[in-house]
């Protein structure tokens, strides 16, 4: 049993599997005799804030910290370190954000309140998408995995910018100034080659509190801290195996994958179906999200990629073919974590009634994208299929 658990933890698909389990558990609890206990616990207060807010605003800031670390590492040392390497996934990510948002708007342009959710289908869930791809093991070309990772990271970066620009409440000038001062201090510490992770965490905690009080979503603080953590070692530290950014990334990754993201799913995927009607499930909000993820993502990504190749702006990653890119584009329709997160910001107060149907749309679109994407990728990776696609 211990060996099985160890192998599961090491598996690339383990994060996605846990998210599925947490989602099923949340749906079961929300629609069982334990429903009242489940919701009462999530809305119970701890240190002046509901448990659900601690998870969505606190723990998810750590998730965004990890994204910040990953983005910085990929930009400086990884799949995005050169213009040539970054251009193709960047173009793909742009198409994968623009077209799903447009499809959602087409479904909901007659309802100004529903339009607040335009960014929900623009997001991609890295853990889920990579987890589904990992089910095909070594058959997946390394460059195809790198392409999906780079695309999803740029997609997440775009989602972060959208959150910062479009999903903020009334701003507090004093708190915003404190946030700016904390951010400046973090990057000054980086410039001075301060390598103490504890120092960055202390200032980062101050930044998180300031950003939360400013009206900008608190998770943005996590990204800023991630960008400030040093990736290069001091000359005298070259004997050390890892830079501070790599140390923190390795430490955070298991906590994010096996605790924070499942907790987020357990908190936010608990949709009570008692008052859900078929008319509601097929209304413009859930259908706009589901179609944006299932149809908009692949159309946007493949169209932008095809145009980039056609006009010589970028080229396919070595060892891949366009059929595999199409399969990846469908996998990118797995929005889940980021989509649910944006839906919680988009629909509040008087528009809160949209949120239940928004999450149903996310679950429908993400599930169909996962199954369809896996099937197309399995087909595209068959030896005879690859030969045809490359000819």
C-alpha positions as CSV (number, residue, x, y, z in Angstrom):
1,X,0.0,0.0,0.0
2,X,2.8,2.4,0.9
3,X,4.5,1.7,-2.5
4,X,1.2,2.3,-4.3
5,X,0.7,5.7,-2.5
6,X,4.3,6.7,-3.3
7,X,3.9,5.9,-7.0
8,X,0.6,7.8,-7.0
9,X,2.2,10.9,-5.5
10,X,5.0,10.8,-8.1
11,X,2.5,10.4,-11.0
12,X,1.9,13.5,-13.1
13,X,-1.8,12.7,-13.2
14,X,-2.2,12.5,-9.4
15,X,-3.1,16.2,-9.1
16,X,-5.9,15.9,-11.6
17,X,-7.2,12.7,-10.0
18,X,-7.4,14.4,-6.6
19,X,-9.2,17.3,-8.1
20,X,-11.8,14.9,-9.5
21,X,-12.2,13.2,-6.2
22,X,-12.5,16.5,-4.3
23,X,-15.1,17.7,-6.9
24,X,-17.2,14.5,-6.5
25,X,-16.9,14.7,-2.7
26,X,-18.1,18.4,-2.8
27,X,-21.1,17.6,-5.0
28,X,-22.0,14.6,-2.9
29,X,-21.8,16.6,0.4
30,X,-23.8,19.5,-1.1
31,X,-26.6,17.2,-2.1
32,X,-26.7,14.9,0.9
33,X,-28.1,15.0,4.4
34,X,-24.8,16.7,5.4
35,X,-25.5,19.7,3.1
36,X,-26.3,22.0,6.0
37,X,-23.2,21.0,7.9
38,X,-21.0,21.4,4.8
39,X,-22.3,24.9,4.1
40,X,-22.3,25.9,7.7
41,X,-18.6,24.9,8.1
42,X,-17.6,26.8,5.0
43,X,-19.4,30.0,6.2
44,X,-18.2,29.7,9.8
45,X,-15.8,32.4,10.9
46,X,-12.1,31.9,11.9
47,X,-10.0,34.9,12.9
48,X,-12.7,37.3,11.6
49,X,-13.1,35.7,8.1
50,X,-15.2,32.8,6.8
51,X,-13.4,29.5,6.2
52,X,-14.3,29.7,2.5
53,X,-12.6,33.1,2.3
54,X,-9.4,31.8,4.0
55,X,-9.2,29.1,1.3
56,X,-10.1,31.4,-1.7
57,X,-8.2,34.5,-0.6
58,X,-5.5,33.0,1.6
59,X,-4.5,29.5,0.5
60,X,-5.1,30.4,-3.2
61,X,-2.6,33.2,-2.8
62,X,0.0,30.4,-2.2
63,X,-1.2,28.7,-5.4
64,X,-0.7,32.0,-7.3
65,X,2.7,32.3,-5.6
66,X,3.6,29.0,-7.2
67,X,2.4,30.2,-10.6
68,X,4.5,33.3,-10.2
69,X,7.6,31.2,-9.4
70,X,6.8,28.9,-12.4
71,X,6.3,31.8,-14.8
72,X,9.6,33.5,-13.8
73,X,11.6,30.2,-14.0
74,X,10.1,29.5,-17.5
75,X,10.8,33.0,-18.7
76,X,14.5,33.0,-17.5
77,X,15.5,29.4,-17.9
78,X,12.7,27.2,-19.4
79,X,10.2,27.0,-22.2
80,X,9.8,30.8,-22.5
81,X,13.4,31.9,-22.2
82,X,13.8,32.9,-25.9
83,X,11.5,34.8,-28.3
84,X,11.4,31.8,-30.6
85,X,10.4,29.4,-27.8
86,X,7.8,31.7,-26.3
87,X,6.1,33.0,-29.5
88,X,4.2,29.9,-30.6
89,X,2.6,29.1,-27.1
90,X,2.0,32.8,-26.6
91,X,0.1,33.1,-29.8
92,X,-1.8,29.9,-29.0
93,X,-2.7,31.3,-25.5
94,X,-3.9,34.6,-26.9
95,X,-6.3,32.7,-29.3
96,X,-7.4,30.5,-26.4
97,X,-8.4,33.5,-24.3
98,X,-9.9,35.8,-27.0
99,X,-12.2,33.3,-28.8
100,X,-13.8,31.7,-25.7
101,X,-14.5,35.1,-24.2
102,X,-16.1,36.2,-27.5
103,X,-18.3,33.0,-27.6
104,X,-19.5,33.7,-24.0
105,X,-20.3,37.3,-25.0
106,X,-22.3,36.1,-28.1
107,X,-24.4,33.9,-25.8
108,X,-24.9,36.7,-23.1
109,X,-24.7,40.1,-24.9
110,X,-28.4,40.7,-24.2
111,X,-27.9,40.4,-20.4
112,X,-25.5,43.1,-19.0
113,X,-25.3,41.4,-15.6
114,X,-24.3,38.0,-17.1
115,X,-21.5,39.7,-19.2
116,X,-19.5,40.0,-16.0
117,X,-18.5,36.4,-16.5
118,X,-16.9,36.9,-19.9
119,X,-13.4,35.8,-18.7
120,X,-14.6,32.5,-17.1
121,X,-14.0,30.3,-20.2
122,X,-10.7,32.0,-21.0
123,X,-8.8,30.1,-18.3
124,X,-6.9,26.8,-18.5
125,X,-6.3,24.4,-15.5
126,X,-2.6,23.4,-15.7
127,X,-2.9,20.5,-13.2
128,X,-5.9,19.0,-14.9
129,X,-4.7,19.4,-18.5
130,X,-1.2,18.0,-17.8
131,X,-2.8,15.2,-15.7
132,X,-5.0,14.1,-18.6
133,X,-2.0,14.2,-20.9
134,X,0.1,12.2,-18.4
135,X,-2.4,9.3,-18.8
136,X,-0.8,8.6,-22.2
137,X,2.7,8.3,-20.6
138,X,5.8,8.3,-22.7
139,X,3.8,8.3,-26.0
140,X,3.5,12.1,-25.6
141,X,6.5,13.9,-27.2
142,X,8.4,16.0,-24.7
143,X,8.1,19.1,-26.8
144,X,4.3,18.7,-26.9
145,X,4.2,18.6,-23.0
146,X,6.4,21.7,-23.0
147,X,4.1,23.4,-25.4
148,X,1.0,22.6,-23.2
149,X,2.9,23.8,-20.1
150,X,4.0,27.0,-21.7
151,X,0.6,27.7,-23.2
152,X,-1.1,27.0,-19.8
153,X,1.4,29.2,-17.9
154,X,0.9,32.1,-20.4
155,X,-2.9,31.5,-20.1
156,X,-2.7,31.7,-16.3
157,X,-0.6,34.9,-16.6
158,X,-3.3,36.4,-18.8
159,X,-6.0,35.3,-16.3
160,X,-4.0,37.1,-13.5
161,X,-3.9,40.3,-15.5
162,X,-7.6,40.0,-16.2
163,X,-8.3,39.6,-12.5
164,X,-6.2,42.6,-11.6
165,X,-7.7,44.8,-14.2
166,X,-11.4,43.8,-14.3
167,X,-12.3,42.0,-11.0
168,X,-11.4,44.6,-8.4
169,X,-13.7,46.4,-6.0
170,X,-13.5,50.0,-4.8
171,X,-9.8,50.8,-4.2
172,X,-8.5,52.0,-0.9
173,X,-5.7,54.6,-1.6
174,X,-3.9,54.0,1.7
175,X,-3.9,50.2,1.4
176,X,-2.8,50.5,-2.3
177,X,0.1,52.7,-1.3
178,X,1.1,50.1,1.3
179,X,0.9,47.4,-1.3
180,X,3.1,49.4,-3.7
181,X,5.6,50.1,-1.0
182,X,5.8,46.4,-0.1
183,X,6.2,45.4,-3.8
184,X,9.0,47.9,-4.2
185,X,10.7,46.5,-1.1
186,X,10.5,43.0,-2.4
187,X,12.1,43.9,-5.7
188,X,14.7,46.0,-3.9
189,X,15.6,43.0,-1.8
190,X,15.9,41.0,-5.1
191,X,18.2,43.7,-6.5
192,X,20.3,43.6,-3.3
193,X,20.6,39.8,-3.7
194,X,18.8,39.0,-0.5
195,X,18.4,35.2,-0.5
196,X,16.5,34.7,2.7
197,X,13.1,33.1,1.9
198,X,11.9,34.0,5.4
199,X,12.5,37.7,4.6
200,X,10.5,37.5,1.4
201,X,7.7,35.6,3.2
202,X,7.4,38.3,5.9
203,X,7.2,41.2,3.4
204,X,4.9,39.0,1.2
205,X,2.5,38.5,4.1
206,X,2.4,42.3,4.6
207,X,1.8,42.7,0.9
208,X,-1.0,40.1,1.0
209,X,-2.8,42.0,3.8
210,X,-2.4,45.3,2.0
211,X,-3.6,44.0,-1.4
212,X,-6.6,42.4,0.3
213,X,-7.5,45.7,2.0
214,X,-6.9,47.7,-1.2
215,X,-9.8,46.2,-3.2
216,X,-7.5,44.3,-5.6
217,X,-7.9,40.5,-5.2
218,X,-5.4,39.2,-2.6
219,X,-4.1,36.4,-4.7
220,X,-2.3,38.9,-6.9
221,X,0.1,39.4,-4.0
222,X,1.2,35.8,-4.5
223,X,2.3,36.4,-8.1
224,X,4.2,39.5,-7.1
225,X,6.1,37.7,-4.4
226,X,6.9,34.8,-6.8
227,X,8.3,37.3,-9.4
228,X,10.5,38.8,-6.6
229,X,12.1,35.6,-5.4
230,X,15.7,35.3,-6.8
231,X,16.4,32.6,-9.4
232,X,20.1,33.2,-9.7
233,X,22.6,32.3,-7.0
234,X,25.2,34.6,-5.6
235,X,28.7,33.9,-7.0
236,X,29.8,32.7,-3.6
237,X,26.8,30.3,-3.4
238,X,27.5,28.4,-6.7
239,X,28.3,25.3,-4.6
240,X,24.6,25.2,-3.5
241,X,22.4,23.0,-5.8
242,X,19.3,25.2,-5.9
243,X,18.5,28.9,-6.0
244,X,15.9,30.3,-3.6
245,X,13.1,30.3,-6.2
246,X,13.8,26.6,-7.0
247,X,13.9,25.7,-3.3
248,X,10.5,27.4,-2.6
249,X,8.9,25.9,-5.8
250,X,9.9,22.4,-4.8
251,X,8.6,22.9,-1.2
252,X,5.3,24.5,-2.3
253,X,4.4,22.1,-5.1
254,X,3.2,19.1,-3.1
255,X,1.2,21.3,-0.7
256,X,-0.5,23.1,-3.6
257,X,-1.2,19.9,-5.6
258,X,-2.2,17.6,-2.8
259,X,-3.8,20.1,-0.3
260,X,-4.6,23.6,-1.5
261,X,-6.2,22.7,-4.9
262,X,-8.3,19.8,-3.6
263,X,-9.4,22.0,-0.7
264,X,-10.4,24.7,-3.2
265,X,-12.4,22.2,-5.3
266,X,-14.0,20.8,-2.1
267,X,-15.0,24.4,-1.1
268,X,-16.2,25.7,-4.5
269,X,-17.5,22.7,-6.4
270,X,-20.3,21.9,-3.9
271,X,-23.2,22.9,-6.1
272,X,-26.6,22.2,-4.6
273,X,-28.8,20.8,-7.4
274,X,-32.1,21.0,-5.5
275,X,-33.2,24.2,-7.2
276,X,-31.4,23.6,-10.5
277,X,-33.7,23.2,-13.5
278,X,-33.1,21.9,-17.0
279,X,-34.1,25.4,-18.3
280,X,-31.4,26.9,-16.0
281,X,-28.7,24.4,-17.1
282,X,-29.4,25.2,-20.7
283,X,-29.6,29.0,-20.2
284,X,-27.1,31.4,-21.7
285,X,-24.6,31.6,-18.8
286,X,-23.8,27.9,-18.4
287,X,-24.0,27.3,-22.2
288,X,-21.8,30.2,-23.0
289,X,-19.2,28.9,-20.5
290,X,-19.4,25.3,-21.7
291,X,-19.2,26.2,-25.4
292,X,-16.5,28.7,-24.7
293,X,-14.4,26.0,-23.1
294,X,-15.3,23.1,-25.4
295,X,-15.5,24.9,-28.7
296,X,-13.9,28.3,-28.2
297,X,-10.6,27.1,-26.8
298,X,-9.8,24.7,-29.7
299,X,-11.1,27.1,-32.4
300,X,-9.1,30.0,-30.9
301,X,-5.8,28.0,-30.3
302,X,-5.8,26.1,-33.6
303,X,-6.8,29.2,-35.7
304,X,-4.2,31.4,-34.2
305,X,-1.5,28.6,-34.4
306,X,-2.4,27.9,-38.1
307,X,-2.2,31.6,-39.0
308,X,1.1,31.9,-37.2
309,X,2.6,29.0,-39.1
310,X,0.9,30.1,-42.4
311,X,2.5,33.6,-42.2
312,X,5.9,32.3,-40.9
313,X,5.5,34.1,-37.6
314,X,6.2,30.9,-35.6
315,X,6.6,27.2,-36.2
316,X,5.5,23.9,-34.7
317,X,7.6,22.5,-31.8
318,X,10.1,19.9,-33.1
319,X,8.8,16.4,-33.2
320,X,5.1,17.4,-33.1
321,X,2.4,17.7,-35.8
322,X,-0.7,19.9,-36.1
323,X,-3.1,17.0,-35.1
324,X,-1.4,16.9,-31.8
325,X,-1.7,20.7,-31.4
326,X,-5.5,20.3,-32.1
327,X,-5.7,17.7,-29.3
328,X,-3.8,20.0,-26.9
329,X,-6.2,22.8,-27.8
330,X,-9.1,20.7,-26.7
331,X,-7.4,19.8,-23.4
332,X,-7.0,23.5,-22.8
333,X,-10.8,23.6,-22.5
334,X,-10.3,22.2,-19.0
335,X,-10.8,25.4,-17.1
336,X,-11.9,24.1,-13.7
337,X,-9.7,25.7,-11.0
338,X,-9.1,29.1,-12.7
339,X,-12.5,29.3,-14.2
340,X,-14.2,28.6,-10.9
341,X,-12.0,31.1,-9.3
342,X,-12.9,33.8,-11.8
343,X,-16.6,32.9,-11.5
344,X,-16.5,33.6,-7.8
345,X,-15.1,37.1,-8.6
346,X,-17.5,37.8,-11.5
347,X,-20.8,36.9,-9.8
348,X,-21.3,38.4,-6.4
349,X,-24.1,40.3,-4.6
350,X,-27.1,40.7,-6.8
351,X,-25.6,38.5,-9.6
352,X,-24.8,35.6,-7.2
353,X,-27.6,33.5,-8.6
354,X,-25.6,33.2,-11.8
355,X,-22.7,31.5,-10.0
356,X,-24.4,28.1,-9.5
357,X,-25.1,27.9,-13.2
358,X,-21.7,29.2,-14.1
359,X,-20.0,26.4,-12.1
360,X,-22.3,23.9,-13.8
361,X,-21.2,25.3,-17.1
362,X,-17.5,25.0,-16.0
363,X,-18.0,21.4,-15.0
364,X,-19.8,20.5,-18.2
365,X,-17.3,22.2,-20.5
366,X,-14.2,21.0,-18.6
367,X,-15.4,17.3,-18.4
368,X,-16.3,17.2,-22.1
369,X,-13.0,18.8,-23.0
370,X,-11.1,16.3,-20.9
371,X,-12.7,13.3,-22.5
372,X,-12.6,14.7,-26.0
373,X,-9.1,16.0,-25.7
374,X,-7.8,12.7,-24.4
375,X,-9.5,10.8,-27.2
376,X,-8.2,13.0,-30.0
377,X,-4.7,13.0,-28.4
378,X,-4.8,9.2,-28.2
379,X,-5.7,9.0,-31.9
380,X,-3.1,11.6,-32.9
381,X,-0.3,9.7,-31.1
382,X,-1.0,6.4,-32.9
383,X,2.0,5.5,-35.2
384,X,0.0,5.3,-38.4
385,X,-1.9,8.5,-37.6
386,X,1.3,10.4,-36.9
387,X,2.8,9.2,-40.2
388,X,-0.3,10.5,-42.1
389,X,-0.3,13.9,-40.2
390,X,3.3,14.5,-40.9
391,X,3.1,13.6,-44.6
